[in-house]
């Protein structure tokens, strides 16, 4: 039997799964580097992310999508919309940040993340945005590059 995968916009009822997927994403990225996050740090992140989702899903500054198989959410991804500085060829003063794209391991390599990313990019186009930013894991980079995303000159300083 073939189970249809349905894509829909996430609702506040999906917050526990969105939080779980984000946590799993960070755990997966760390394990690829033979690293591990302290569970207490992940728990704190989960609580803060759930709070942010409750606010931002309702006020429209965050949009998320989920793919379901047989009633189970198997993949998800989100866009955070924020104000930004004007740039040449982009006076929208808005930025879209794609984040938390995750697919359960047993559903990977089926184009689910691609489907979510394409949907998110179309939502950005519909809002008149000019750019979508993201931070890609090594595992995710080929997908994003295949969709036209390119490396930039961004640098980071982590303050301790």
N, C-alpha and C positions, 0 to 999 in steps of 0.2 A: 504494500500500500504506500502510495506517495502522499506525504503530508505537505499541504500548501504552506508556504512561508508568507505571512502577511506583514506588511510594513504599515506602521501607524505612528502618529505623533504621540509622544509620551504624555501622560497626565500625572498629577500629584500621586495617584494611587501606585504609580510605577517607581516612586522614589526609592523604596528599599532595594529594588533590583538595580536601578541606576547606580546606587551607592555600592552595591556588591560588585558590579561590573568594574567600576573605577578601582576599587580595592584590588580585585583580581588582576587588572591591567598593571598596577604598580608591582604586585607580587611577581607577575610574569616577567616584567622588565628587569627587576632585580635578579631573579633567578638566572636570566640569560647572562648576567655578569658575575655569576657565582656569589651573589650578594643576598642580603635579606634585610627587610625592614623590621624594626621593633614593633611587635603587635600593638603596643600602647600608642605608638605614633600613628599606625594605621587606624586604630579605633578613634583617635582624636580627629583625624582627617575625615573619617566616615561621618562623624557627628557634625562637623563644620560643613561638609558638602551637602548633607541632608538638609541642614538649615538653609543653605544657599539655594538649593533646588526648590524648597517650599516657597521661598520668596520670588525667585527669578522665573520659575515656570509660570507663575500667576501674573507677574507684571510684564512678561514678554521680553525680558532682557536675556532669557535663555530659552532655547528651543531644543528639544531632544526627540529622538525617534527610536523605536524599538522594532525588532523583527521577531515575530512569534511563530513557533512551530507547535501545533497541537495545544495551544493555550500557554505554552512556556516561552518566556522571553529568552531568546538565544543569542541576540546581538543588540547592541545599542550604540548610540553616539550623540553628541551634543554640540551646540554652537552657543557661545557666550557673545552677546552683542554689547559693545561698550563705546563710549565716546573716545575719540582719538584725535591726534594732532592732524591738521591739514597737511597735505603733501602735494607735490607737483602731480598733476593728472588725477588727483583724488582729493576733492574738497568736501567730501561727505562728512568729515569729522566723525566717522564711525569705523569701528573695527569689528570683524567677526573672527572669533577664536574657536577653531574646531578642537574638541577635546573628548577624552574618555570614550574613544571608539574601541569597542571590545566585542569579541565573538567567543562564545564557549568553545573550548578546544575541539569537541567532537563535531562542531559545525564549521570549522575553519576550512579554507580553500574552496569555498563554494560561492564566492562573490558577495557574501553578505555585507562585509565592511564596505566594499565598493558601492553597493546599493545605498547604504546609509550615507556615505560621503557624497555621492552624487545628489542625493535628496537634500542634504545640508547645503551644498553649493547652490543648488537651484533656489533654495529658500533665501540665500544671501542675494542672489541675482534679483529675486522678486522684491527685495527690500532696497534695491538700488545700490548695494555695496560694491566696492571696487576690488577689495582684497579679502582673502581668507588666510589667516595665519594658523600655524599649528607647530607643535614640537613632535617630531616623529621618532619612534623607537627604531632601532636598526631593523627589526622584523617588519615594521610597517612602512618604512621608507620606500621600497619598490612600488607598493600600491599607490602612495601619494604621488610619486614621480610619474607613474603611468597615467595619472589623472591631470597632470600638468603642473603640479606643485614643484617649486624649485628651491634649492638652498639659498639662504640669504646671508647677510653679513652680521647677523645678530651675535652679540656676546652677552655673557652673564657673569655677574658677581654675586656669590652667595654670602650674605651678611650673617655673621654668627654672633 
